[in-house]
Amino acid sequence: MTDPSEETLCVAALYRFSHFENPCALRGPLLGLCREVGAKGTILLATEGINGTIAGSDAAILCILDHIRALPGCDDLDVKYSRAAAMPFGRMKVRVKQEIVTLGAGALDPLTHAGMYVEPQDWNALIADPDTILIDTRNEYEVGIGSFSGAINPHTRSFREFPGWFDTLTDDLKSQGRTPKIAMYCTGGIRCEKSTAYARSIGMEQVYHLRGGILRYLEEVSAQESLWQGACFVFDERVSVIHGLAQGDHVMCRRCGLPHDRIEPHDCS
């Protein structure tokens, strides 16, 4: 585990759903700026907005975020900050995609149809309610190193599999005559913007999601009050973070490509 006092680089996980008429035109200037200030990471652009994680000096990250906030509809950019002792990315990439987080469920508008936000400080009460069904929207390998107690694991290999799994769940609930509260969470909040928008599009009404995702929860809720168990997988060379967003003890297996504890034996045969 890395000592937070030794972590000198700023890591910013960011996203914003917006409406970009020509995301290709935004790519060049953004990539050029990131390279100019020495930042590394990955940023995705699409007609539905922007998503990514970047790392660099505090000044570099501030400069890039100022640029992004000036893009159409991005003044209220969602950003989670953490620290790293070494650069957690190999290079800087800015890519234009069909979706900034790929659900493949057709036209959804998370800006206006996402579920109700729940602040980290209020999350424990919601998920402790016996009338709430708690769903982890992340993939199997992410859930494997940490989750909220009692959460349902959809056992998905990619986010594209989530709508089909959720359709089956809602069919089961309807057959039982149940209309519970649905609470969803993910790493930084972006997947839940889409998953809750999808839930509402098929008629679910009481749909909630954790604002800022696991990362904000681990940042703002103390370990003593936390209902989180384990570590949170992150998509960079730190591999995982824990409470206070300090680096965790996980590494990626060179053989199977999955995260595992650096101390515990790992069998990927």
C-alpha positions in Angstrom: 0.0 0.0 0.0 1.4 3.4 -1.0 1.8 6.1 1.8 -0.5 9.0 0.8 2.2 11.4 1.8 4.4 10.1 -1.0 1.7 10.4 -3.7 2.7 13.5 -5.7 0.8 13.3 -9.0 -2.9 14.3 -9.4 -5.2 11.7 -10.9 -8.6 13.1 -12.1 -11.5 10.8 -13.1 -14.0 12.9 -15.1 -17.1 12.7 -17.1 -20.0 14.7 -18.3 -23.0 13.8 -20.4 -23.6 16.6 -22.9 -24.4 17.1 -26.6 -21.4 17.5 -28.9 -22.3 18.1 -32.5 -18.8 17.3 -33.7 -16.7 15.5 -31.2 -14.0 14.9 -33.8 -13.4 18.6 -33.9 -12.8 18.6 -30.2 -10.2 15.9 -30.2 -7.2 17.7 -31.7 -7.1 20.7 -29.4 -7.7 18.6 -26.3 -5.0 16.1 -27.2 -2.6 18.8 -28.0 -3.1 20.5 -24.7 -2.7 17.3 -22.7 0.6 16.6 -24.4 1.7 20.1 -24.0 1.3 20.1 -20.2 2.7 16.5 -19.8 -0.5 14.7 -18.8 -1.2 11.1 -19.6 -4.3 8.9 -19.5 -7.3 8.3 -21.7 -10.2 10.6 -22.6 -13.2 9.4 -24.7 -15.4 11.8 -26.7 -18.8 11.1 -28.3 -21.9 13.0 -29.3 -23.2 12.2 -25.8 -20.3 13.8 -23.9 -16.9 13.1 -22.4 -15.3 10.5 -20.1 -11.8 9.7 -19.0 -9.1 9.6 -16.4 -5.9 11.6 -16.6 -2.8 12.1 -14.4 -0.2 14.8 -14.2 1.0 17.7 -12.1 -1.7 19.7 -10.2 -1.1 22.6 -12.6 -1.5 20.4 -15.7 -4.7 18.8 -14.5 -6.2 22.3 -13.6 -5.3 23.5 -17.1 -7.0 20.6 -18.8 -10.1 20.7 -16.7 -10.4 24.4 -17.4 -10.4 23.6 -21.1 -12.9 20.8 -20.8 -15.3 22.9 -18.7 -15.3 25.4 -21.5 -16.8 22.8 -23.9 -20.5 22.9 -24.6 -22.5 21.8 -21.5 -19.4 20.8 -19.5 -19.3 23.7 -17.0 -20.7 21.2 -14.4 -18.1 18.6 -15.1 -18.0 15.7 -12.6 -14.4 15.1 -11.3 -13.0 12.8 -8.6 -9.4 13.5 -7.5 -6.9 11.1 -6.1 -3.1 10.9 -5.8 -0.4 8.6 -7.2 3.3 8.3 -6.4 4.2 7.4 -10.0 2.6 8.1 -13.4 -0.1 5.5 -13.6 -0.5 5.7 -17.5 1.9 5.0 -20.3 0.7 7.6 -22.7 -2.0 10.2 -23.5 -5.0 9.1 -25.7 -8.0 11.0 -26.8 -10.5 8.9 -28.8 -13.8 9.5 -30.5 -16.3 6.7 -29.8 -20.0 6.0 -30.4 -20.6 6.1 -26.6 -18.5 7.4 -23.8 -19.5 4.3 -21.8 -20.8 1.5 -24.0 -24.2 0.1 -23.0 -25.5 -0.6 -26.5 -29.1 0.0 -25.5 -30.1 2.5 -28.1 -31.0 6.2 -27.6 -30.9 7.1 -23.9 -30.6 10.5 -22.4 -28.9 10.3 -19.0 -29.0 14.1 -18.7 -32.8 14.1 -18.3 -33.7 10.5 -17.5 -31.1 9.1 -15.1 -32.2 7.8 -11.7 -32.2 9.9 -8.5 -28.8 10.8 -7.1 -27.9 9.8 -3.5 -25.1 11.5 -1.8 -22.4 9.3 -0.2 -23.4 10.4 3.3 -27.0 9.2 2.6 -26.1 6.0 0.8 -25.8 3.7 3.9 -29.4 4.4 5.0 -30.8 3.7 1.5 -29.0 0.3 1.0 -29.8 -0.8 4.6 -33.5 -0.4 3.8 -34.9 -4.0 3.4 -37.1 -2.7 0.6 -34.1 -1.7 -1.5 -32.4 -4.0 -4.0 -28.7 -3.1 -4.4 -27.0 -3.7 -7.7 -23.4 -3.5 -8.6 -23.3 -2.5 -12.3 -19.6 -3.3 -12.8 -18.1 -6.4 -14.4 -17.1 -9.6 -12.7 -13.4 -8.9 -12.4 -14.1 -5.6 -10.7 -16.7 -7.0 -8.2 -14.2 -9.7 -7.4 -11.9 -7.4 -5.3 -14.5 -5.4 -3.5 -18.2 -4.5 -3.3 -20.9 -3.2 -0.9 -22.2 -5.9 1.4 -25.4 -7.5 0.1 -25.1 -6.2 -3.4 -26.2 -8.3 -6.4 -23.4 -9.2 -8.8 -24.8 -9.5 -12.4 -21.7 -11.5 -13.3 -21.3 -9.5 -16.5 -18.1 -9.6 -18.7 -18.9 -6.2 -20.3 -21.4 -3.4 -19.7 -23.2 -4.4 -22.9 -24.5 -7.5 -21.0 -26.2 -5.5 -18.3 -29.5 -4.6 -20.1 -30.3 -8.3 -20.8 -29.5 -9.2 -17.2 -31.6 -6.4 -15.9 -34.5 -7.3 -18.1 -34.5 -10.8 -16.6 -34.4 -9.3 -13.1 -37.3 -7.0 -13.7 -39.4 -9.8 -15.2 -38.8 -11.8 -12.0 -39.8 -8.9 -9.8 -43.0 -8.3 -11.8 -43.9 -12.0 -11.6 -43.6 -11.7 -7.8 -45.7 -8.5 -7.8 -42.7 -6.6 -6.3 -41.9 -2.9 -6.8 -38.8 -2.4 -4.7 -36.4 0.5 -4.7 -33.5 -0.1 -7.1 -30.1 1.3 -6.0 -27.2 1.0 -8.4 -23.5 1.9 -8.1 -20.3 1.8 -10.1 -16.7 3.1 -10.0 -17.2 6.8 -10.7 -20.9 7.3 -11.4 -20.9 7.2 -15.2 -22.2 3.7 -15.8 -25.0 4.3 -13.3 -26.1 7.4 -15.3 -26.8 5.0 -18.2 -28.0 2.0 -16.3 -30.5 4.0 -14.3 -31.7 5.8 -17.4 -32.2 2.3 -19.0 -34.1 1.1 -15.9 -36.4 4.1 -16.2 -36.9 3.6 -19.9 -38.4 0.2 -19.3 -40.8 1.5 -16.6 -38.9 1.2 -13.3 -39.8 4.2 -11.1 -37.9 4.1 -7.8 -34.4 4.1 -9.2 -31.4 5.5 -7.3 -27.6 5.7 -7.8 -24.6 6.7 -5.8 -23.4 10.2 -6.8 -19.8 10.1 -7.7 -19.7 6.3 -7.4 -17.5 4.2 -5.2 -14.6 6.7 -5.6 -16.5 9.5 -3.9 -17.9 7.2 -1.3 -14.4 6.1 -0.3 -13.2 9.7 -0.3 -16.0 11.1 1.8 -17.2 8.3 4.1 -14.9 7.2 6.9 -13.7 3.6 7.2 -15.4 3.4 10.5 -18.8 4.2 9.0 -18.3 2.5 5.7 -20.3 -0.4 4.3 -17.8 -1.0 1.6 -15.8 -4.3 1.7 -12.5 -4.7 0.0 -10.9 -2.5 -2.6 -12.1 -0.6 -5.7 -10.7 -1.5 -9.1 -9.4 1.5 -11.1 -8.4 1.6 -14.7 -4.8 2.5 -14.4 -1.5 1.0 -13.1 -2.5 1.6 -9.5 -5.1 -1.2 -10.1 -7.0 -0.5 -6.9 -7.8 2.1 -4.3 -9.1 1.9 -0.7 -10.6 4.3 1.8 -9.2 7.8 1.5 -8.4 6.8 -2.2 -5.0 5.5 -1.1 -3.5 3.0 -3.5 -4.5 -0.6 -2.6 -2.5 -3.8 -2.6 -3.6 -5.3 -6.0 -1.6 -6.0 -9.1 -2.6 -7.3 -12.6 -1.8 -10.9 -13.4 0.5 -10.9 -16.5 -1.0 -14.3 -17.5 -4.8 -13.8 -17.2 -5.0 -10.0 -17.1 -7.1 -10.0 -13.9 -6.5 -8.1 -10.6 -5.3 -10.0 -7.6 -3.8 -9.3 -4.2 0.0 -8.8 -4.5 0.6 -11.0 -1.4 -2.0 -13.7 -1.6 -1.4 -16.7 -3.9 -3.1 -16.3 -7.3 -4.2 -19.3 -9.4 -5.4 -18.4 -12.9 -5.0 -21.9 -14.4 
